[in-house]
């Protein structure tokens, strides 16, 4: 082999190796691409032809219950009126949809109003939303249901969660922080209660509960404040 021919031969050998290597991976590579397309297409088809229609049917099913919820007709919210199904039916038949998630909220609040606290806890625990003001109220109502069942530790945690979910709603946030502090007092955890009363005064000074915080701080604190003079 001459020196002039050597580079050409080497180049041909390199090209042959590349072709050979590609031939080895060609099938699995094409298989992976096809699989990705099938999976992607399957996901799209599932979303388009299964999820979307189910969401639409669930939204239709909950529509009347939402009207009854606005009218404060708890039993009709839960069970419907004979012609229209209630939220319990939506939960049973449309699990995993946005409407079913919202149905848990309506069910939990309705049971709370009917003093069926175990059922209220069951449904409010299953509800979650990115709408912070609604989540605040759901957590606060969960705290109320726990408190009625004398499950004070669970109630305190739910109230604290509510108070910190959407602090822009100062009225409700301060209310639930106050309820958490008050419950802590009843369980003898005065130091923790005192911390929450101080937090209440600091975070929400212009609210009704913020104005009241001083007398609770005074009652629990050994430190002098304005009311001690």
C-alpha positions as CSV (number, residue, x, y, z in Angstrom):
1,X,0.0,0.0,0.0
2,X,1.4,3.4,-1.0
3,X,1.4,6.4,1.3
4,X,-1.1,8.1,-1.1
5,X,-3.5,5.2,-0.8
6,X,-3.3,4.9,3.0
7,X,-5.5,7.8,4.0
8,X,-8.2,6.7,1.5
9,X,-8.2,3.1,2.8
10,X,-8.3,4.3,6.4
11,X,-11.2,6.6,5.6
12,X,-13.1,3.7,3.9
13,X,-12.4,1.5,6.9
14,X,-13.7,4.2,9.3
15,X,-16.8,4.7,7.2
16,X,-17.4,0.9,7.2
17,X,-17.2,0.8,11.0
18,X,-19.6,3.7,11.3
19,X,-22.1,2.0,9.0
20,X,-21.7,-1.3,10.8
21,X,-22.2,0.4,14.2
22,X,-25.3,2.2,12.9
23,X,-26.7,-1.1,11.5
24,X,-26.4,-2.6,15.0
25,X,-28.3,0.2,16.7
26,X,-30.7,1.0,13.8
27,X,-33.4,-1.4,14.8
28,X,-33.5,-0.6,18.5
29,X,-33.3,3.1,17.7
30,X,-36.1,3.0,15.2
31,X,-38.1,0.9,17.7
32,X,-37.6,3.5,20.4
33,X,-38.7,6.3,18.1
34,X,-41.8,4.3,17.0
35,X,-42.6,3.4,20.6
36,X,-42.3,7.1,21.6
37,X,-44.7,8.1,18.8
38,X,-47.1,5.4,19.8
39,X,-47.0,6.3,23.4
40,X,-47.4,10.0,22.6
41,X,-50.2,9.3,20.2
42,X,-51.8,7.1,22.7
43,X,-51.6,9.7,25.4
44,X,-53.1,12.3,23.1
45,X,-55.9,9.9,22.1
46,X,-56.6,9.1,25.8
47,X,-56.7,12.7,26.7
48,X,-58.9,13.6,23.8
49,X,-61.3,10.7,23.7
50,X,-61.4,9.5,27.3
51,X,-60.4,12.2,29.7
52,X,-62.0,15.2,28.0
53,X,-65.4,13.6,27.5
54,X,-65.3,12.4,31.1
55,X,-64.5,15.9,32.4
56,X,-67.3,17.3,30.4
57,X,-69.8,14.8,31.7
58,X,-68.6,15.4,35.2
59,X,-69.0,19.1,34.8
60,X,-72.5,18.7,33.6
61,X,-73.3,16.3,36.5
62,X,-72.1,18.7,39.1
63,X,-73.8,21.8,37.7
64,X,-77.1,21.5,39.5
65,X,-75.4,20.6,42.8
66,X,-73.4,23.8,42.6
67,X,-76.7,25.7,42.4
68,X,-78.0,23.9,45.4
69,X,-74.7,24.6,47.2
70,X,-75.2,28.4,46.6
71,X,-78.7,28.0,48.0
72,X,-77.4,26.3,51.1
73,X,-79.5,23.2,50.4
74,X,-77.1,20.6,51.8
75,X,-79.1,17.4,51.3
76,X,-79.8,18.3,47.7
77,X,-76.1,19.1,47.2
78,X,-75.3,15.6,48.4
79,X,-78.0,13.5,46.9
80,X,-79.7,15.5,44.2
81,X,-83.4,16.1,43.7
82,X,-84.4,13.0,41.8
83,X,-83.9,14.5,38.4
84,X,-80.4,15.7,39.0
85,X,-77.7,13.7,40.8
86,X,-75.8,15.1,43.7
87,X,-72.1,15.4,44.4
88,X,-71.9,11.9,45.9
89,X,-72.8,10.5,42.6
90,X,-70.2,12.6,40.9
91,X,-67.6,11.3,43.3
92,X,-68.6,7.7,42.6
93,X,-68.9,7.9,38.9
94,X,-66.3,10.5,37.8
95,X,-63.3,9.8,40.0
96,X,-60.1,11.6,39.0
97,X,-61.9,14.5,37.3
98,X,-61.7,18.1,38.4
99,X,-65.4,18.0,39.1
100,X,-65.1,15.0,41.4
101,X,-62.3,16.8,43.3
102,X,-64.6,19.9,43.7
103,X,-67.5,17.6,44.7
104,X,-65.4,16.5,47.7
105,X,-65.3,20.2,48.8
106,X,-69.1,20.6,48.4
107,X,-69.7,17.3,50.2
108,X,-67.4,18.2,53.1
109,X,-68.9,21.6,53.7
110,X,-72.4,20.2,53.4
111,X,-71.8,17.4,55.9
112,X,-70.2,20.0,58.2
113,X,-73.4,22.1,58.1
114,X,-75.4,19.0,58.8
115,X,-73.2,18.2,61.8
116,X,-72.0,14.9,60.2
117,X,-68.4,15.6,61.2
118,X,-66.8,12.2,60.3
119,X,-68.1,12.5,56.7
120,X,-67.0,16.1,56.6
121,X,-63.5,15.1,57.5
122,X,-63.5,12.3,55.0
123,X,-64.4,14.5,52.1
124,X,-62.4,17.6,53.0
125,X,-59.3,15.5,53.4
126,X,-59.7,14.3,49.8
127,X,-60.0,17.8,48.4
128,X,-57.1,19.9,47.2
129,X,-56.8,22.9,44.9
130,X,-54.3,25.5,43.7
131,X,-56.9,28.2,44.3
132,X,-55.4,29.3,47.6
133,X,-58.4,31.1,49.0
134,X,-60.6,28.1,48.5
135,X,-57.9,25.8,50.0
136,X,-57.8,28.2,53.0
137,X,-61.5,27.7,53.6
138,X,-61.4,24.0,53.1
139,X,-58.5,23.6,55.6
140,X,-60.3,25.8,58.1
141,X,-63.5,23.8,57.8
142,X,-61.5,20.6,58.2
143,X,-60.2,22.1,61.4
144,X,-63.8,22.8,62.5
145,X,-64.8,19.2,61.8
146,X,-61.9,17.9,63.8
147,X,-62.6,20.2,66.7
148,X,-66.2,19.0,66.8
149,X,-64.9,15.4,67.0
150,X,-62.6,16.5,69.9
151,X,-59.5,15.7,67.8
152,X,-57.7,18.8,68.9
153,X,-54.2,18.0,67.6
154,X,-55.6,17.4,64.1
155,X,-57.8,20.5,64.4
156,X,-54.8,22.7,65.4
157,X,-52.7,21.5,62.4
158,X,-55.6,22.1,60.0
159,X,-56.2,25.6,61.4
160,X,-52.5,26.5,61.2
161,X,-52.4,25.3,57.6
162,X,-55.5,27.4,56.8
163,X,-53.9,30.5,58.4
164,X,-50.8,30.2,56.3
165,X,-52.3,29.2,53.0
166,X,-53.4,32.6,51.8
167,X,-52.4,35.3,54.2
168,X,-53.7,38.0,51.8
169,X,-57.2,37.0,53.2
170,X,-56.4,38.6,56.6
171,X,-59.9,38.1,58.1
172,X,-60.0,34.4,57.6
173,X,-56.3,33.8,58.1
174,X,-56.4,35.6,61.5
175,X,-59.5,33.8,62.5
176,X,-58.0,30.3,62.0
177,X,-54.7,31.3,63.6
178,X,-56.7,32.5,66.6
179,X,-58.7,29.2,66.7
180,X,-55.4,27.2,66.6
181,X,-54.0,29.3,69.5
182,X,-57.2,28.9,71.6
183,X,-57.2,25.2,71.1
184,X,-53.5,25.0,72.1
185,X,-54.5,26.7,75.4
186,X,-57.2,24.1,76.1
187,X,-54.7,21.4,75.7
188,X,-52.3,23.1,78.2
189,X,-49.7,24.0,75.5
190,X,-49.6,27.6,76.7
191,X,-46.1,28.4,75.4
192,X,-47.2,27.4,71.8
193,X,-50.4,29.2,72.2
194,X,-48.5,32.4,73.3
195,X,-46.3,32.1,70.2
196,X,-49.4,32.0,67.9
197,X,-51.1,35.0,69.7
198,X,-47.9,37.0,69.2
199,X,-47.8,35.9,65.5
200,X,-51.4,36.9,65.2
201,X,-50.7,40.4,66.6
202,X,-47.7,40.8,64.3
203,X,-49.1,39.4,61.0
204,X,-52.7,40.7,61.3
205,X,-52.7,43.8,63.6
206,X,-55.6,45.5,61.8
207,X,-58.0,42.5,62.1
208,X,-60.5,41.9,64.8
209,X,-58.5,39.0,66.2
210,X,-55.3,41.0,65.8
211,X,-56.8,43.7,68.1
212,X,-57.8,41.1,70.6
213,X,-54.4,39.4,70.7
214,X,-53.0,41.6,73.5
215,X,-55.4,40.3,76.2
216,X,-54.5,36.7,75.4
217,X,-50.8,37.5,75.3
218,X,-51.2,39.3,78.7
219,X,-53.0,36.3,80.2
220,X,-50.3,33.8,79.2
221,X,-47.2,35.9,79.3
222,X,-45.0,36.7,82.3
223,X,-43.6,39.7,80.3
224,X,-45.1,43.1,80.9
225,X,-46.9,44.7,78.1
226,X,-49.1,47.8,77.7
227,X,-52.1,46.2,79.4
228,X,-50.0,45.3,82.4
229,X,-49.2,48.9,83.3
